[in-house]
């Protein structure tokens, strides 16, 4: 799809965020890891699929191009809520906005927006995306670098 002026994320940057944790000390991360290993979560694999295109924020000021996630949304949302409760019980701040599972695909350059042409192309583009199964979620570290975010997996937690 032609979307001039956007920075596409690399494949290793694509992910679905359950919670953004901000800066945590190594001690808190260690305690969180122990808690997540033992947490009484619904541990079933998730069948997910892509559903639609969009931009955040909607309309002409959109800076982020995303693809929506569907499939086992009930399970995914219950996992996100359970993790949020667990984080809050550890005094780790969680977002209060409604959860909208998505994968960021591209961003406008700093100070820019996704072009009208790109938004119109999205509206006209037929959407067809694969489905996939996931049996784990990750605790990840993100670092903002000039070439874009770099993600490091700290720990994987089984859902099966």
C-alpha positions in Angstrom: 0.0 0.0 0.0 1.4 3.4 -0.9 1.7 5.6 2.2 4.3 8.2 1.4 6.0 9.8 4.4 5.3 7.2 7.0 7.9 5.2 8.9 6.9 1.5 8.7 7.8 -0.6 11.8 10.1 -3.6 11.3 8.7 -7.0 11.9 10.6 -7.4 15.2 8.8 -4.2 16.4 5.2 -5.5 15.9 3.3 -6.5 19.0 0.0 -6.2 20.9 0.4 -4.2 24.1 -1.5 -5.5 27.1 -0.1 -2.9 29.5 2.6 -0.3 29.2 4.5 -0.3 32.5 7.0 2.6 32.1 10.3 2.6 34.0 10.5 -0.1 36.7 13.4 -0.8 38.9 15.2 -4.2 38.6 13.8 -5.1 42.0 10.2 -4.4 41.0 10.7 -6.3 37.7 12.0 -9.3 39.6 9.0 -9.3 42.0 6.7 -8.8 39.0 8.3 -11.8 37.2 7.7 -14.0 40.3 4.1 -12.8 40.5 3.4 -13.4 36.8 4.8 -16.9 37.0 2.4 -17.9 39.7 -0.6 -15.7 38.8 -4.0 -17.4 38.6 -4.6 -16.3 35.1 -6.9 -18.0 32.5 -4.2 -20.0 30.8 -5.7 -21.0 27.5 -4.2 -20.3 24.1 -5.7 -17.4 22.1 -6.9 -17.6 18.4 -6.5 -14.1 17.0 -7.0 -12.5 13.7 -6.6 -9.1 12.0 -9.8 -7.2 11.5 -9.4 -3.7 10.1 -7.2 -0.7 9.4 -7.2 2.6 11.1 -5.3 5.6 12.4 -4.9 7.1 15.8 -6.2 9.7 16.5 -9.0 9.2 13.9 -9.3 11.8 11.1 -6.9 14.2 9.6 -4.6 14.5 12.7 -3.9 10.7 12.7 -0.2 10.0 13.4 -0.3 6.2 13.9 -1.4 3.6 11.3 -2.7 0.4 13.0 -4.4 -2.9 12.3 -7.1 -4.1 14.7 -7.2 -7.5 16.4 -10.1 -9.8 16.6 -10.8 -13.5 17.4 -10.7 -14.5 21.0 -11.2 -10.9 22.2 -13.1 -12.1 25.3 -10.1 -14.1 26.5 -7.7 -11.4 25.4 -9.6 -8.8 27.3 -9.9 -11.0 30.4 -6.1 -11.5 30.3 -5.5 -7.8 30.0 -7.9 -7.0 32.9 -6.4 -9.7 35.1 -2.9 -8.4 34.4 -4.1 -4.9 35.2 -5.5 -6.0 38.5 -2.3 -7.8 39.3 -0.2 -4.7 38.4 -2.4 -2.4 40.5 -2.1 -4.8 43.5 1.7 -4.2 43.1 1.2 -0.4 43.0 2.2 -0.3 39.3 0.1 2.3 37.5 -2.1 1.0 34.7 -4.0 3.0 31.9 -7.6 3.7 32.6 -8.6 4.1 28.9 -10.7 1.3 27.4 -8.6 -1.5 26.0 -8.3 -1.5 22.2 -6.1 -4.4 21.0 -4.2 -3.4 17.9 -0.8 -3.6 16.3 0.9 -0.4 15.2 2.2 -0.7 11.7 3.6 2.8 10.9 4.0 6.3 12.3 4.0 9.7 10.7 7.3 11.5 11.0 7.7 13.7 14.1 5.3 16.6 13.9 3.6 15.1 10.8 0.3 13.2 10.2 -0.7 10.2 8.1 -1.5 11.7 4.7 -5.0 12.1 3.4 -4.0 9.9 0.5 -2.9 7.1 2.8 -6.1 7.4 4.9 -8.2 7.3 1.7 -6.2 4.3 0.4 -6.9 2.5 3.7 -10.7 3.2 3.4 -10.7 1.7 -0.1 -8.3 -1.2 0.5 -10.0 -4.6 1.0 -8.9 -6.1 4.3 -7.7 -9.7 4.5 -5.4 -10.8 7.2 -4.3 -14.2 8.6 -5.3 -15.6 11.9 -2.8 -17.0 14.4 -2.6 -18.8 17.7 -0.6 -17.6 20.6 0.1 -19.6 23.8 2.2 -17.1 25.6 2.6 -13.4 26.5 5.8 -11.5 27.1 7.3 -9.1 29.5 9.3 -6.7 27.3 11.7 -3.8 27.7 11.4 -1.0 25.1 14.0 1.6 24.3 13.3 4.6 22.0 16.2 4.9 19.6 16.7 7.3 16.7 15.9 4.4 14.3 12.8 3.5 16.2 11.9 1.5 19.2 13.9 -1.5 20.1 12.2 -4.3 22.1 14.0 -6.9 24.3 12.1 -9.9 25.7 12.7 -10.2 29.4 10.4 -13.2 30.1 7.8 -15.3 28.4 4.7 -16.6 30.3 2.8 -19.7 29.1 -0.9 -19.6 28.4 -1.3 -23.3 27.8 
